[in-house]
């Protein structure tokens, strides 16, 4: 029985997005041919550690705002200028922006009732979909999956552990895998990833619509200059002796820009070259994610996701000071707390007993900070958070002058998600019953699914490798927002309603 390794490495630092790569030599030459920079600010820290204080401001400016240049490794025809397309007319990518008329749920259905009821679940989805584009709708389903995966992972770690996930990166990787799945495995993937709920919402949609929208999402999020840097890349390596079906090869290239590369996993140089490529794409943040490679491996799928943004209102460095952060009722840690005063959007959710602050980045992307009023309230907040709840927050925010006190932190987390996905109902991928007949005639299964992420939040910003009336919520009148206890954070791109990252900070002093 063959073995498939899937690695979803989510990085919150710069990683250029590559299109279909022609051959393995040119694939790795992306790293080999790159000039070595004369000065690498990341080398200024001791023992290779990143010292944010020693990185000059010019470096932040240069590496935070996306320059209007074709990135190294891009082909000109792969970088889509949507403004130019729209000006010329005949936008062949407009499908994702369409707002289809869908039948909304009957008014007598309580959309806040038990979600396991099929009618209620469909009612919630249709209400959320109303007035939204196709691209926003698929991202709502990605968020549903992301919150469910977060809850599964939360149950496996300690209450004092920090958490970091990049749901859209995992959805993209799984969407690619579904191209090679046979009927039963495909249905299971679509159900757990919530793609089935999307397809069933309108008779205009089918399975291919999902892949078309992921292609559109790649162009919209990862190949545009919006004032922040967000890049994604998929690499697909296949054992030389295994024949990949032409249809799967063509579809992965067309929808996910990941043309399969034929490799010898027994060749020791493969591991070195793959790690060098990953290090290059992530600007050194992920140096050796692949410690070893099973020589009997058949297929390896890697997904990288990298974000870097600057706050619209940067935190003055001279205002940063050390302050106590309450990890729990018995433990405090001293951490650098940033401070700023300005106009910020905020809301109060009295039902979930939490306050929500929106910290915008340049370019219609923001971090939502959700702060339980009691440390003991984190568990309930994690259990109840959903796209419906987030929409309620966003639609009930008010803007006023506030003083914000927010910890500086850096997280690096790595997970093997197979057990979590199995608990969510995705079992065929990892068992002998898995059907990948649309990918290859060989019998294969997945034995490793790695998800790795890094995020740095400081005064400059962040580095990281619609239902408008869903019930009443009083507006927040809070004028001081002091984040000195465990909190959740979400990073959303608002044009597409894409949940890019979700995380929990319990102890900012732990990386």
C-alpha positions as CSV (number, residue, x, y, z in Angstrom):
1,X,0.0,0.0,0.0
2,X,1.4,3.4,-1.0
3,X,1.7,6.3,1.4
4,X,0.7,9.9,0.7
5,X,2.1,12.8,2.8
6,X,0.1,16.0,2.9
7,X,1.8,19.0,4.6
8,X,-0.2,22.2,5.0
9,X,2.5,24.6,6.2
10,X,0.8,27.9,7.0
11,X,3.4,30.8,7.2
12,X,2.6,34.3,8.1
13,X,5.7,35.8,6.4
14,X,6.5,36.5,2.8
15,X,6.1,33.6,0.4
16,X,5.8,34.4,-3.4
17,X,2.9,32.5,-5.0
18,X,4.1,30.3,-7.9
19,X,2.2,29.0,-10.9
20,X,2.6,25.6,-12.6
21,X,6.3,24.6,-12.5
22,X,7.6,23.0,-15.7
23,X,10.3,20.6,-14.4
24,X,11.9,19.7,-11.1
25,X,15.2,21.5,-12.0
26,X,13.5,24.8,-12.7
27,X,11.2,24.1,-9.7
28,X,14.1,24.2,-7.3
29,X,16.1,26.8,-9.2
30,X,13.8,29.4,-7.6
31,X,16.0,29.0,-4.6
32,X,19.4,28.2,-6.2
33,X,19.5,31.2,-8.5
34,X,18.4,33.8,-5.9
35,X,21.1,36.2,-4.9
36,X,22.1,36.2,-1.2
37,X,21.2,39.5,0.4
38,X,24.1,41.5,1.8
39,X,22.3,42.2,5.1
40,X,19.6,40.0,6.5
41,X,17.9,41.7,9.5
42,X,16.8,38.3,10.8
43,X,20.4,37.4,11.4
44,X,20.8,40.2,13.9
45,X,19.3,38.2,16.8
46,X,21.3,35.9,19.0
47,X,21.4,32.2,18.1
48,X,19.3,32.9,15.0
49,X,16.4,34.3,17.0
50,X,14.4,37.1,15.5
51,X,15.1,40.3,17.4
52,X,12.3,42.8,16.4
53,X,14.0,45.7,18.2
54,X,17.1,45.5,16.0
55,X,15.3,45.4,12.7
56,X,15.4,48.9,11.2
57,X,12.2,50.7,10.3
58,X,13.3,50.8,6.6
59,X,13.2,47.0,6.6
60,X,9.5,47.0,7.9
61,X,8.6,49.6,5.2
62,X,10.3,47.6,2.5
63,X,8.9,44.3,3.5
64,X,5.4,45.2,4.6
65,X,3.9,47.1,1.7
66,X,3.7,45.1,-1.5
67,X,5.6,46.7,-4.3
68,X,4.1,46.9,-7.7
69,X,6.6,44.4,-9.1
70,X,6.4,40.9,-10.5
71,X,7.8,38.8,-7.6
72,X,10.7,36.5,-8.1
73,X,9.4,33.2,-9.5
74,X,6.3,34.7,-11.1
75,X,5.6,34.5,-14.7
76,X,4.1,37.7,-16.1
77,X,1.0,36.0,-17.5
78,X,0.3,34.5,-14.0
79,X,-0.1,37.8,-12.3
80,X,-3.6,39.0,-12.9
81,X,-4.4,42.7,-12.9
82,X,-8.1,42.8,-12.2
83,X,-8.4,46.5,-12.6
84,X,-7.1,46.2,-16.2
85,X,-9.4,43.3,-16.9
86,X,-12.4,45.1,-15.6
87,X,-11.5,48.3,-17.7
88,X,-11.3,46.2,-20.8
89,X,-14.6,44.4,-20.1
90,X,-15.3,40.7,-20.5
91,X,-14.0,39.7,-17.1
92,X,-13.8,35.9,-17.3
93,X,-13.3,35.8,-13.5
94,X,-16.6,37.6,-12.7
95,X,-18.4,34.4,-11.8
96,X,-17.0,34.5,-8.3
97,X,-18.5,38.0,-7.7
98,X,-22.0,37.2,-8.8
99,X,-24.8,37.4,-6.3
100,X,-27.2,34.6,-7.1
101,X,-30.8,34.8,-6.1
102,X,-31.4,32.0,-3.6
103,X,-34.5,30.9,-1.8
104,X,-34.2,32.2,1.8
105,X,-35.4,30.2,4.7
106,X,-38.9,30.4,6.0
107,X,-39.3,33.2,8.6
108,X,-40.7,30.8,11.2
109,X,-37.5,28.8,11.4
110,X,-35.3,29.7,14.4
111,X,-31.8,30.0,12.9
112,X,-30.4,29.9,16.4
113,X,-31.9,26.6,17.3
114,X,-30.0,23.3,17.5
115,X,-27.6,23.3,14.5
116,X,-27.7,19.5,14.1
117,X,-31.2,19.8,12.7
118,X,-30.9,19.7,8.9
119,X,-33.6,22.3,8.2
120,X,-32.1,24.7,10.7
121,X,-28.6,24.2,9.4
122,X,-29.7,24.9,5.8
123,X,-31.7,27.9,7.0
124,X,-28.6,29.4,8.7
125,X,-26.6,28.9,5.5
126,X,-29.2,30.5,3.2
127,X,-29.6,33.4,5.6
128,X,-25.8,33.9,5.6
129,X,-25.5,33.6,1.9
130,X,-28.2,36.2,1.2
131,X,-26.7,39.2,-0.6
132,X,-23.2,37.7,-0.8
133,X,-21.1,36.8,-3.8
134,X,-20.1,33.3,-4.6
135,X,-16.6,33.9,-3.4
136,X,-17.8,35.2,-0.1
137,X,-20.1,32.2,0.2
138,X,-17.4,29.6,-0.2
139,X,-15.3,31.5,2.3
140,X,-18.1,31.3,4.8
141,X,-18.0,27.5,4.5
142,X,-14.2,27.6,4.8
143,X,-14.8,29.6,8.1
144,X,-17.3,27.0,9.3
145,X,-14.7,24.3,8.7
146,X,-12.0,26.4,10.3
147,X,-13.9,27.0,13.5
148,X,-14.8,23.3,13.8
149,X,-11.2,22.3,13.3
150,X,-10.1,24.8,15.9
151,X,-12.5,23.3,18.4
152,X,-11.2,19.8,17.7
153,X,-7.7,21.0,18.2
154,X,-8.6,23.0,21.3
155,X,-9.8,19.8,22.9
156,X,-6.4,18.1,22.4
157,X,-4.1,20.8,23.9
158,X,-3.7,22.2,27.4
159,X,-5.8,25.2,28.4
160,X,-2.6,27.2,28.8
161,X,-1.4,26.5,25.3
162,X,-1.4,29.1,22.5
163,X,-3.0,28.0,19.2
164,X,-2.5,29.1,15.6
165,X,-4.4,27.9,12.5
166,X,-4.7,29.1,8.9
167,X,-8.0,27.5,7.9
168,X,-8.0,28.8,4.3
169,X,-4.6,27.1,3.6
170,X,-6.0,23.8,4.8
171,X,-9.1,24.2,2.8
172,X,-7.1,24.9,-0.3
173,X,-4.9,21.8,0.3
174,X,-8.0,19.6,0.8
175,X,-9.7,21.1,-2.2
176,X,-6.8,20.0,-4.3
177,X,-6.9,16.5,-2.8
178,X,-10.6,16.2,-3.7
179,X,-9.7,16.5,-7.4
180,X,-8.1,13.1,-7.1
181,X,-10.7,11.4,-4.9
182,X,-13.2,8.8,-6.0
183,X,-17.0,9.2,-5.3
184,X,-17.2,8.0,-1.7
185,X,-14.0,9.8,-0.5
186,X,-15.0,12.9,-2.5
187,X,-18.4,13.0,-0.8
188,X,-16.7,12.7,2.6
189,X,-14.3,15.5,1.8
190,X,-17.1,17.8,0.6
191,X,-19.2,17.1,3.7
192,X,-16.5,17.7,6.3
193,X,-15.0,20.7,4.5
194,X,-18.5,22.1,4.2
195,X,-18.2,22.3,0.4
196,X,-21.4,20.2,0.1
197,X,-23.4,22.8,1.9
198,X,-22.2,25.4,-0.6
199,X,-23.0,23.3,-3.6
200,X,-26.4,22.4,-2.3
201,X,-27.3,26.0,-1.7
202,X,-28.1,26.7,-5.4
203,X,-28.9,24.7,-8.5
204,X,-26.4,26.9,-10.3
205,X,-23.5,25.3,-8.3
206,X,-21.8,22.0,-8.8
207,X,-18.5,20.4,-7.6
208,X,-16.5,22.2,-10.2
209,X,-17.7,25.5,-8.9
210,X,-15.7,25.0,-5.7
211,X,-12.4,24.6,-7.7
212,X,-13.2,27.6,-9.9
213,X,-13.7,29.7,-6.8
214,X,-10.4,28.6,-5.2
215,X,-8.7,29.6,-8.4
216,X,-10.4,33.0,-8.2
217,X,-9.6,33.3,-4.5
218,X,-5.9,32.6,-5.3
219,X,-5.9,35.5,-7.8
220,X,-7.9,37.8,-5.6
221,X,-6.0,37.2,-2.3
222,X,-2.5,36.1,-3.3
223,X,-1.8,38.0,-6.6
224,X,-3.0,41.5,-6.0
225,X,-1.4,44.6,-4.5
226,X,-3.8,45.8,-1.8
227,X,-1.2,47.4,0.6
228,X,-0.4,44.1,2.4
229,X,1.4,41.0,1.4
230,X,-0.5,37.7,1.2
231,X,1.0,34.8,-0.7
232,X,0.2,31.2,-1.1
233,X,1.9,28.4,-2.9
234,X,1.1,24.7,-3.5
235,X,3.8,22.1,-4.3
236,X,3.0,18.6,-5.4
237,X,5.7,15.9,-5.5
238,X,5.0,12.4,-6.9
239,X,7.1,9.3,-6.9
240,X,8.7,8.6,-10.2
241,X,7.3,5.1,-10.6
242,X,3.7,6.4,-10.1
243,X,1.7,7.5,-13.1
244,X,-0.5,10.5,-12.4
245,X,-3.6,10.6,-14.5
246,X,-3.6,13.4,-17.1
247,X,-7.0,14.8,-15.9
248,X,-5.7,15.3,-12.3
249,X,-2.5,16.8,-13.6
250,X,-4.3,19.3,-15.7
251,X,-6.9,20.2,-13.0
252,X,-4.3,20.8,-10.3
253,X,-2.4,23.1,-12.6
254,X,-5.6,24.9,-13.8
255,X,-7.2,25.5,-10.4
256,X,-4.4,25.3,-7.9
257,X,-1.3,26.3,-9.9
258,X,0.5,23.1,-8.7
259,X,1.7,20.9,-11.5
260,X,2.9,17.6,-10.1
261,X,6.7,17.1,-10.0
262,X,8.2,13.6,-10.5
263,X,10.9,13.0,-7.8
264,X,12.9,10.2,-6.2
265,X,12.1,10.3,-2.5
266,X,15.1,8.0,-1.9
267,X,17.4,10.7,-3.2
268,X,18.9,12.5,-0.2
269,X,19.3,15.7,-2.1
270,X,15.5,15.9,-2.5
271,X,15.0,16.7,1.2
272,X,17.7,19.4,1.1
273,X,16.3,21.0,-2.0
274,X,12.7,20.9,-0.7
275,X,13.8,22.5,2.6
276,X,15.9,25.1,0.9
277,X,12.9,26.0,-1.3
278,X,10.6,26.3,1.7
279,X,13.1,28.4,3.6
280,X,13.4,30.7,0.6
281,X,9.6,31.0,0.2
282,X,9.2,31.8,3.8
283,X,12.1,34.2,4.2
284,X,13.9,31.8,6.6
285,X,10.9,31.5,9.0
286,X,10.5,27.8,8.3
287,X,14.0,26.4,7.9
288,X,13.7,22.6,8.0
289,X,10.0,21.5,8.2
290,X,10.9,18.2,6.5
291,X,13.1,16.4,9.0
292,X,12.9,13.1,7.0
293,X,11.1,11.6,4.0
294,X,9.8,8.1,3.8
295,X,11.5,6.5,0.8
296,X,8.3,4.6,0.1
297,X,6.3,7.8,-0.1
298,X,4.1,8.2,-3.2
299,X,2.9,11.8,-3.1
300,X,3.7,14.9,-1.1
301,X,1.5,17.9,-1.1
302,X,2.7,21.2,0.5
303,X,0.7,24.3,1.0
304,X,2.3,27.6,2.3
305,X,0.4,30.6,3.3
306,X,2.1,33.9,4.3
307,X,0.8,37.2,5.5
308,X,2.5,40.5,6.4
309,X,0.5,43.6,7.1
310,X,1.0,47.0,8.7
311,X,-1.6,48.6,11.0
312,X,-3.5,51.5,9.7
313,X,-2.6,53.1,13.0
314,X,0.9,51.9,14.1
315,X,1.6,51.6,17.8
316,X,4.3,54.1,18.8
317,X,7.3,52.2,20.0
318,X,8.1,54.7,22.7
319,X,4.7,53.9,24.3
320,X,5.4,50.2,24.7
321,X,6.0,49.2,28.3
322,X,6.1,46.0,30.4
323,X,2.9,45.1,32.1
324,X,1.3,42.1,33.8
325,X,-0.7,39.7,31.6
326,X,-3.0,37.3,33.5
327,X,-2.5,33.8,32.2
328,X,-5.0,32.5,34.7
329,X,-6.3,33.4,38.2
330,X,-3.0,32.3,39.7
331,X,-0.3,33.2,37.2
332,X,0.8,36.6,35.8
333,X,3.6,37.2,33.3
334,X,5.4,40.4,32.4
335,X,5.2,41.1,28.7
336,X,5.8,44.2,26.5
337,X,2.4,45.9,26.0
338,X,1.9,48.2,23.1
339,X,-0.3,51.3,23.5
340,X,-2.1,53.6,21.2
341,X,-5.0,56.0,21.1
342,X,-7.2,56.5,18.0
343,X,-10.5,55.7,16.4
344,X,-11.2,52.0,16.6
345,X,-14.3,49.9,15.8
346,X,-15.6,47.8,18.7
347,X,-18.6,45.9,19.9
348,X,-19.9,44.2,23.0
349,X,-21.5,40.7,23.1
350,X,-23.3,40.5,26.3
351,X,-24.6,37.0,25.6
352,X,-21.1,35.5,25.1
353,X,-19.7,37.9,27.8
354,X,-16.9,39.3,25.6
355,X,-15.7,42.5,24.0
356,X,-14.5,42.7,20.4
357,X,-12.0,45.1,18.9
358,X,-11.2,45.6,15.3
359,X,-7.5,46.5,14.5
360,X,-7.4,47.3,10.8
361,X,-4.4,46.8,8.5
362,X,-3.8,48.8,5.4
363,X,-5.9,47.2,2.6
364,X,-9.3,46.1,3.9
365,X,-7.9,43.4,6.1
366,X,-8.1,43.3,9.9
367,X,-7.5,41.5,13.1
368,X,-10.5,40.9,15.3
369,X,-9.6,40.7,19.0
370,X,-12.2,38.9,21.1
371,X,-11.6,39.3,24.8
372,X,-13.7,37.3,27.3
373,X,-14.6,39.4,30.3
374,X,-13.6,36.5,32.6
375,X,-10.7,34.1,32.1
376,X,-13.2,31.3,32.7
377,X,-15.3,32.6,29.7
378,X,-12.8,31.4,27.0
379,X,-14.2,27.9,26.9
380,X,-17.7,29.1,26.1
381,X,-16.5,31.6,23.6
382,X,-14.5,29.0,21.7
383,X,-17.5,26.7,21.7
384,X,-19.9,29.2,20.3
385,X,-17.9,31.2,17.8
386,X,-19.1,30.8,14.2
387,X,-19.6,32.9,11.0
388,X,-23.0,33.9,12.3
389,X,-21.5,35.2,15.5
390,X,-18.7,37.0,13.7
391,X,-21.2,38.7,11.3
392,X,-23.2,39.8,14.4
393,X,-20.1,41.4,15.8
394,X,-19.1,43.2,12.5
395,X,-22.6,44.5,11.9
396,X,-23.0,46.0,15.4
397,X,-19.7,47.8,15.8
398,X,-19.3,51.5,16.5
399,X,-16.4,53.8,15.9
400,X,-15.1,56.1,18.5
401,X,-11.8,57.2,20.1
402,X,-10.3,54.5,22.2
403,X,-7.2,53.8,24.1
404,X,-5.8,50.3,23.2
405,X,-3.3,48.3,25.2
406,X,-2.3,45.2,23.4
407,X,0.6,42.6,24.0
408,X,3.4,42.1,21.6
409,X,3.7,38.4,20.8
410,X,5.1,35.8,18.5
411,X,3.7,32.3,18.0
412,X,5.0,29.3,16.2
413,X,2.9,26.2,16.2
414,X,3.0,22.8,14.4
415,X,0.3,20.1,14.4
416,X,-0.4,16.8,12.8
417,X,-4.1,17.1,12.1
418,X,-5.0,13.5,11.0
419,X,-6.6,12.6,14.4
420,X,-8.6,15.8,14.4
421,X,-9.9,15.4,10.9
422,X,-10.8,11.8,11.6
423,X,-12.9,12.9,14.6
424,X,-14.6,15.4,12.3
425,X,-15.6,12.5,10.0
426,X,-12.8,12.6,7.4
427,X,-11.6,9.1,7.7
428,X,-11.3,7.7,4.1
429,X,-8.2,9.8,3.3
430,X,-6.2,8.0,6.0
431,X,-7.5,4.5,5.7
432,X,-7.3,1.6,3.2
433,X,-10.8,2.5,2.2
434,X,-9.6,5.8,0.6
435,X,-10.4,6.1,-3.0
436,X,-8.0,8.2,-5.2
437,X,-8.9,6.7,-8.5
438,X,-9.1,10.1,-10.1
439,X,-5.5,10.7,-9.2
440,X,-3.7,7.4,-9.9
441,X,-4.5,3.8,-10.4
442,X,-2.2,3.0,-7.4
443,X,-3.7,2.3,-3.9
444,X,-2.7,5.1,-1.7
445,X,-3.6,6.8,1.6
446,X,-2.4,9.8,3.7
447,X,-0.3,9.1,6.7
448,X,0.8,12.6,7.7
449,X,-0.9,15.9,7.5
450,X,1.2,18.6,9.0
451,X,0.1,22.2,9.6
452,X,2.7,24.7,10.7
453,X,2.3,28.4,11.4
454,X,4.2,31.4,12.6
455,X,2.9,34.9,13.5
456,X,4.6,38.0,14.9
457,X,2.6,40.9,16.1
458,X,4.4,44.1,17.0
459,X,4.1,47.9,16.8
460,X,4.4,48.0,13.0
461,X,1.8,45.3,12.3
462,X,1.7,41.6,11.8
463,X,4.0,39.1,10.1
464,X,2.5,35.7,9.7
465,X,4.3,32.8,7.4
466,X,-24.3,39.1,4.9
467,X,-26.6,38.9,7.3
468,X,-26.6,42.4,8.8
469,X,-29.4,41.8,11.3
470,X,-28.8,38.6,13.2
471,X,-30.3,39.7,16.5
472,X,-29.7,42.8,18.6
473,X,-26.4,43.5,20.3
474,X,-25.8,46.7,22.3
475,X,-23.0,48.8,20.9
476,X,-19.8,49.1,22.9
477,X,-19.2,52.4,24.7
478,X,-15.8,51.2,26.0
479,X,-13.1,53.9,25.7
480,X,-10.2,51.8,27.1
481,X,-9.5,48.4,25.6
482,X,-6.9,46.7,27.7
483,X,-6.0,43.2,26.4
484,X,-4.3,41.8,29.5
485,X,-5.7,38.3,29.7
486,X,-6.2,35.4,27.3
487,X,-7.9,36.3,24.0
488,X,-8.9,35.0,20.6
489,X,-7.8,36.7,17.3
490,X,-9.1,36.3,13.8
491,X,-7.5,37.8,10.7
492,X,-10.2,38.5,8.0
493,X,-9.9,39.8,4.5
494,X,-13.1,41.7,4.1
495,X,-13.5,41.9,0.3
496,X,-13.9,38.1,0.1
497,X,-15.0,37.4,3.7
498,X,-12.0,35.1,4.0
499,X,-10.9,33.9,7.5
500,X,-7.2,33.6,7.0
501,X,-6.0,32.9,10.5
502,X,-7.5,32.0,13.8
503,X,-5.5,31.8,17.0
504,X,-5.6,31.9,20.8
505,X,-3.1,33.7,23.0
506,X,-3.1,32.5,26.6
507,X,0.5,33.4,27.3
508,X,2.2,36.0,25.1
509,X,5.6,35.3,26.6
510,X,5.6,31.8,25.1
511,X,6.5,31.4,21.4
